[in-house]
Amino acid sequence: MQFESWQAFIEMGGYGFYVWLAFGVSFLAMGLLVVQGLRARSKLEREFVQEQQRQQRLARRQQEVS
């Protein structure tokens, strides 16, 4: 589909508000999913490091008792 001008492209034949709103909501949702995924990954990495440290402390205590 060709548009005569940028204004016609933005207006989308009278449906521009709905079209651009749909794009905006979609990109917002995708952005939130990316942020959520990054935060979850960071949390998992922190928990993994804490668990490794816990395992090391337990192993040291076992060696001290033995």
SERO-450609 format. One line per field, with one value per atom (N, C-alpha, C, O, CB): x, y negated, z negated; residue in one letter; residue number from 0. Coordinates in Angstrom, 1 decimal. Each point is the difference from the previous one (the first is absolute). Glycine has a CB too. Layout:
<atoms>
c1 <- c(X; ...)
c2 <- c(Y; ...)
c3 <- c(Z; ...)
code <- c(A; ...)
pos <- c(NUM; ...)
</atoms>
This chain:
<atoms>
c1 <- c(0.8; -0.8; 0.9; 0.9; -2.8; 1.6; 0.8; -0.8; -1.2; 2.3; -0.4; -0.6; 0.6; 1.1; -1.4; -0.6; 0.4; 0.9; 0.8; -2.9; 2.1; 0.8; 0.2; -0.6; -0.2; 1.7; 0.2; -1.2; -0.4; 2.8; -3.1; -1.3; -1.0; -0.7; 1.2; -0.6; -0.9; 0.4; -0.9; 0.4; 1.8; 0.5; -0.4; -0.4; 2.3; -1.7; -0.3; -1.5; -0.4; 2.4; -2.8; -1.5; -0.5; -1.1; 0.9; 0.8; -0.4; -1.4; -0.8; 2.5; -2.1; -1.4; -1.0; -1.1; 1.9; -0.5; -1.0; 0.1; -0.6; -0.9; 2.4; 0.1; 1.3; 0.4; -1.8; 2.1; 1.4; 0.0; 0.9; -0.4; -1.5; 0.0; 0.0; 0.8; -2.0; 0.4; -0.1; 1.2; 0.5; -3.0; 3.0; 1.2; 1.2; 0.7; -1.6; 1.2; 1.1; -0.1; 1.0; -0.6; -1.6; -0.3; 0.3; 0.6; -2.3; 1.3; 0.3; 1.5; 0.5; -2.7; 2.9; 1.5; 0.6; 0.9; -1.0; -0.4; 0.6; -0.2; 0.9; -1.3; -0.8; -0.3; 0.8; 0.5; -2.9; 2.5; 0.8; 1.5; 0.6; -2.2; 2.2; 1.4; 0.2; 1.0; -0.7; -1.3; 0.1; 0.0; 0.7; -1.9; 0.3; -0.1; 1.3; 0.5; -3.0; 3.0; 1.3; 1.1; 0.9; -1.7; 0.9; 1.0; -0.1; 1.0; -1.0; -1.2; -0.2; 0.4; 0.5; -2.4; 1.6; 0.4; 1.6; 0.5; -2.6; 2.7; 1.5; 0.5; 0.9; -0.8; -0.6; 0.4; -0.2; 0.8; -1.3; -0.7; -0.3; 0.9; 0.5; -2.9; 2.8; 0.9; 1.4; 0.6; -1.9; 1.7; 1.4; 0.0; 1.0; -0.7; -1.4; 0.0; -0.1; 0.7; -1.8; 0.4; -0.1; 1.4; 0.4; -2.9; 3.2; 1.3; 1.0; 0.7; -1.2; 0.4; 0.9; -0.3; 0.9; -0.8; -1.4; -0.3; 0.5; 0.5; -2.6; 1.9; 0.5; 1.5; 0.5; -2.4; 2.6; 1.5; 0.4; 0.9; -0.7; -0.9; 0.3; -0.3; 0.9; -1.4; -0.6; -0.3; 1.0; 0.3; -2.7; 2.8; 1.0; 1.3; 0.6; -1.6; 1.5; 1.2; -0.2; 1.0; -0.4; -1.7; -0.2; 0.0; 0.5; -1.9; 0.8; 0.0; 1.4; 0.3; -2.6; 3.1; 1.4; 0.7; 0.8; -0.8; -0.1; 0.6; -0.4; 0.8; -0.6; -1.5; -0.6; 0.7; 0.4; -2.6; 2.3; 0.6; 1.4; 0.5; -2.1; 2.4; 1.4; 0.1; 0.9; -0.4; -1.4; 0.1; -0.3; 0.6; -1.4; -0.2; -0.3; 1.1; 0.3; -2.7; 3.1; 1.1; 1.2; 0.6; -1.3; 0.9; 1.1; -0.3; 0.8; -0.3; -1.8; -0.4; 0.1; 0.4; -1.9; 1.2; 0.2; 1.5; 0.3; -2.3; 2.8; 1.5; 0.5; 0.8; -0.5; -0.8; 0.4; -0.5; 0.8; -0.9; -1.0; -0.6; 0.8; 0.2; -2.5; 2.7; 0.7; 1.4; 0.7; -2.0)
c2 <- c(1.2; -1.2; -1.2; -0.1; 1.3; -2.2; -1.2; -1.1; -0.1; 0.9; -1.7; -1.2; -1.2; -0.1; 1.2; -2.1; -1.3; -0.8; -0.8; 0.8; 0.1; -0.8; 0.6; 1.1; -3.2; 1.6; 0.5; -0.1; 0.8; -1.4; -0.5; -0.3; 1.1; 0.5; -3.0; 2.9; 1.0; 1.4; 0.8; -2.0; 1.4; 1.2; 0.1; 1.0; -1.0; -1.2; 0.0; 0.1; 0.7; -2.1; 0.9; 0.0; 1.4; 0.4; -2.8; 3.2; 1.3; 0.1; 0.9; 0.0; -1.8; 0.0; -0.2; 0.5; 1.0; -2.3; -0.2; 1.0; -0.2; -0.8; 2.0; 1.0; -0.1; 0.9; 0.6; -2.6; -0.2; 0.1; 0.6; -2.1; 0.9; 0.1; 1.4; 0.4; -2.5; 3.0; 1.4; 0.8; 0.8; -1.0; -0.1; 0.7; -0.3; 0.9; -1.0; -1.2; -0.4; 0.4; 0.3; -2.1; 1.8; 0.4; 1.5; 0.4; -2.2; 2.6; 1.4; 0.3; 0.9; -0.5; -1.2; 0.2; -0.4; 0.7; -1.2; -0.6; -0.4; 1.0; 0.3; -2.7; 2.9; 1.0; 1.2; 0.6; -1.5; 1.4; 1.2; -0.2; 0.9; -0.4; -1.7; -0.2; -0.2; 0.5; -1.5; 0.4; -0.1; 1.4; 0.3; -2.5; 3.0; 1.4; 0.8; 0.7; -0.7; -0.1; 0.7; -0.6; 0.8; -0.3; -1.8; -0.6; 0.5; 0.3; -2.3; 2.1; 0.4; 1.5; 0.4; -2.0; 2.4; 1.4; 0.1; 0.9; -0.2; -1.5; 0.0; -0.4; 0.6; -1.2; -0.5; -0.4; 1.0; 0.3; -2.6; 2.9; 1.1; 1.2; 0.5; -1.2; 1.1; 1.0; -0.3; 0.9; -0.2; -1.9; -0.4; 0.0; 0.4; -1.8; 0.9; 0.0; 1.4; 0.3; -2.5; 3.1; 1.4; 0.6; 0.8; -0.6; -0.4; 0.6; -0.5; 0.8; -0.7; -1.4; -0.6; 0.7; 0.3; -2.5; 2.3; 0.6; 1.5; 0.4; -1.9; 2.2; 1.4; 0.1; 0.9; -0.3; -1.5; 0.0; -0.3; 0.6; -1.4; -0.2; -0.3; 1.2; 0.4; -2.8; 3.1; 1.2; 1.1; 0.7; -1.3; 0.7; 1.1; -0.3; 0.9; -0.6; -1.5; -0.4; 0.2; 0.6; -2.3; 1.4; 0.2; 1.5; 0.4; -2.5; 2.9; 1.4; 0.6; 0.9; -0.8; -0.6; 0.5; -0.4; 0.9; -1.1; -1.0; -0.4; 0.8; 0.4; -2.7; 2.6; 0.9; 1.4; 0.5; -1.8; 1.8; 1.4; -0.1; 1.0; -0.5; -1.5; -0.1; -0.1; 0.6; -1.7; 0.3; -0.1; 1.4; 0.3; -2.7; 3.1; 1.3; 1.0; 0.7; -1.1; 0.3; 0.9; -0.3; 0.9; -0.7; -1.5; -0.4; 0.5; 0.4; -2.4; 1.9; 0.4; 1.5; 0.5; -2.4; 2.6; 1.5; 0.3; 1.0; -0.7; -1.0; 0.3; -0.3; 0.7; -1.2; -0.6; -0.4; 1.1; 0.2; -2.6; 2.9; 1.0; 1.4; 0.7; -1.8; 1.4; 1.3; 0.0; 1.0; -0.8)
c3 <- c(0.0; 0.0; 0.0; -0.8; -0.4; 2.1; 0.1; -0.6; 0.1; 1.9; -2.6; -0.6; 0.7; 0.4; -2.7; 2.4; 0.7; -0.8; 0.6; 0.6; -2.5; -0.9; -1.3; -0.3; 1.4; -1.9; -1.3; -0.9; -0.8; 1.0; 0.0; -0.7; 0.3; -0.9; 0.9; 1.2; 0.4; -0.6; -0.4; 2.6; -2.3; -0.6; -1.4; -0.5; 2.1; -2.3; -1.5; -0.2; -1.0; 0.6; 1.3; -0.2; 0.4; -0.5; 0.9; 0.4; 0.4; 0.4; -0.4; -1.2; 2.5; 0.5; -1.1; 0.2; 1.6; -2.8; -1.1; -1.1; -1.1; 2.8; -1.6; -1.1; -0.7; -0.7; 2.0; -1.1; -0.6; -1.5; -0.5; 2.4; -2.6; -1.4; -0.5; -0.9; 0.8; 0.7; -0.4; 0.4; -0.7; 0.9; 1.0; 0.5; -0.9; -0.4; 2.8; -2.6; -0.8; -1.5; -0.7; 2.3; -2.1; -1.3; -0.2; -1.0; 0.7; 1.3; 0.0; 0.0; -0.7; 1.9; -0.3; 0.0; -1.3; -0.5; 3.0; -3.1; -1.2; -1.2; -0.7; 1.5; -0.9; -1.0; 0.2; -0.9; 0.7; 1.5; 0.3; -0.4; -0.6; 2.5; -1.5; -0.4; -1.5; -0.5; 2.8; -2.9; -1.5; -0.6; -0.9; 1.0; 0.3; -0.5; 0.2; -0.9; 1.3; 0.8; 0.3; -0.8; -0.5; 2.8; -2.5; -0.9; -1.4; -0.6; 2.1; -2.0; -1.4; -0.1; -1.1; 0.8; 1.3; -0.1; 0.0; -0.7; 1.9; -0.4; 0.0; -1.4; -0.5; 3.0; -3.1; -1.3; -1.0; -0.9; 1.5; -0.6; -0.9; 0.1; -1.0; 1.1; 1.1; 0.3; -0.6; -0.6; 2.6; -1.7; -0.5; -1.6; -0.6; 2.7; -2.7; -1.4; -0.6; -1.0; 1.1; 0.5; -0.4; 0.1; -0.9; 1.6; 0.4; 0.2; -1.0; -0.6; 3.0; -2.7; -1.1; -1.3; -0.8; 2.1; -1.6; -1.3; -0.1; -1.0; 0.9; 1.2; 0.0; -0.1; -0.7; 2.1; -0.8; -0.1; -1.4; -0.6; 2.9; -3.0; -1.4; -0.9; -0.8; 1.2; -0.2; -0.8; 0.3; -1.0; 1.1; 1.1; 0.3; -0.7; -0.6; 2.8; -2.2; -0.7; -1.5; -0.7; 2.4; -2.3; -1.4; -0.3; -1.1; 1.0; 0.9; -0.2; 0.1; -0.8; 1.7; 0.0; 0.1; -1.3; -0.5; 3.0; -2.9; -1.3; -1.2; -0.8; 1.8; -1.0; -1.1; 0.1; -1.1; 1.1; 1.2; 0.1; -0.4; -0.6; 2.5; -1.6; -0.4; -1.5; -0.6; 2.8; -2.8; -1.5; -0.6; -1.0; 1.1; 0.4; -0.6; 0.2; -0.9; 1.4; 0.7; 0.2; -0.9; -0.6; 3.0; -2.7; -0.9; -1.4; -0.8; 2.2; -1.8; -1.4; -0.1; -1.1; 0.9; 1.3; -0.1; -0.1; -0.8; 2.2; -0.8; -0.1; -1.4; -0.5; 3.0; -3.1; -1.3; -1.1; -0.9; 1.6; -0.5; -0.9; 0.1; -0.9; 1.1; 1.0; 0.3; -0.6; 0.2; 1.8)
code <- c(M; M; M; M; M; Q; Q; Q; Q; Q; F; F; F; F; F; E; E; E; E; E; S; S; S; S; S; W; W; W; W; W; Q; Q; Q; Q; Q; A; A; A; A; A; F; F; F; F; F; I; I; I; I; I; E; E; E; E; E; M; M; M; M; M; G; G; G; G; G; G; G; G; G; G; Y; Y; Y; Y; Y; G; G; G; G; G; F; F; F; F; F; Y; Y; Y; Y; Y; V; V; V; V; V; W; W; W; W; W; L; L; L; L; L; A; A; A; A; A; F; F; F; F; F; G; G; G; G; G; V; V; V; V; V; S; S; S; S; S; F; F; F; F; F; L; L; L; L; L; A; A; A; A; A; M; M; M; M; M; G; G; G; G; G; L; L; L; L; L; L; L; L; L; L; V; V; V; V; V; V; V; V; V; V; Q; Q; Q; Q; Q; G; G; G; G; G; L; L; L; L; L; R; R; R; R; R; A; A; A; A; A; R; R; R; R; R; S; S; S; S; S; K; K; K; K; K; L; L; L; L; L; E; E; E; E; E; R; R; R; R; R; E; E; E; E; E; F; F; F; F; F; V; V; V; V; V; Q; Q; Q; Q; Q; E; E; E; E; E; Q; Q; Q; Q; Q; Q; Q; Q; Q; Q; R; R; R; R; R; Q; Q; Q; Q; Q; Q; Q; Q; Q; Q; R; R; R; R; R; L; L; L; L; L; A; A; A; A; A; R; R; R; R; R; R; R; R; R; R; Q; Q; Q; Q; Q; Q; Q; Q; Q; Q; E; E; E; E; E; V; V; V; V; V; S; S; S; S; S)
pos <- c(0; 0; 0; 0; 0; 1; 1; 1; 1; 1; 2; 2; 2; 2; 2; 3; 3; 3; 3; 3; 4; 4; 4; 4; 4; 5; 5; 5; 5; 5; 6; 6; 6; 6; 6; 7; 7; 7; 7; 7; 8; 8; 8; 8; 8; 9; 9; 9; 9; 9; 10; 10; 10; 10; 10; 11; 11; 11; 11; 11; 12; 12; 12; 12; 12; 13; 13; 13; 13; 13; 14; 14; 14; 14; 14; 15; 15; 15; 15; 15; 16; 16; 16; 16; 16; 17; 17; 17; 17; 17; 18; 18; 18; 18; 18; 19; 19; 19; 19; 19; 20; 20; 20; 20; 20; 21; 21; 21; 21; 21; 22; 22; 22; 22; 22; 23; 23; 23; 23; 23; 24; 24; 24; 24; 24; 25; 25; 25; 25; 25; 26; 26; 26; 26; 26; 27; 27; 27; 27; 27; 28; 28; 28; 28; 28; 29; 29; 29; 29; 29; 30; 30; 30; 30; 30; 31; 31; 31; 31; 31; 32; 32; 32; 32; 32; 33; 33; 33; 33; 33; 34; 34; 34; 34; 34; 35; 35; 35; 35; 35; 36; 36; 36; 36; 36; 37; 37; 37; 37; 37; 38; 38; 38; 38; 38; 39; 39; 39; 39; 39; 40; 40; 40; 40; 40; 41; 41; 41; 41; 41; 42; 42; 42; 42; 42; 43; 43; 43; 43; 43; 44; 44; 44; 44; 44; 45; 45; 45; 45; 45; 46; 46; 46; 46; 46; 47; 47; 47; 47; 47; 48; 48; 48; 48; 48; 49; 49; 49; 49; 49; 50; 50; 50; 50; 50; 51; 51; 51; 51; 51; 52; 52; 52; 52; 52; 53; 53; 53; 53; 53; 54; 54; 54; 54; 54; 55; 55; 55; 55; 55; 56; 56; 56; 56; 56; 57; 57; 57; 57; 57; 58; 58; 58; 58; 58; 59; 59; 59; 59; 59; 60; 60; 60; 60; 60; 61; 61; 61; 61; 61; 62; 62; 62; 62; 62; 63; 63; 63; 63; 63; 64; 64; 64; 64; 64; 65; 65; 65; 65; 65)
</atoms>
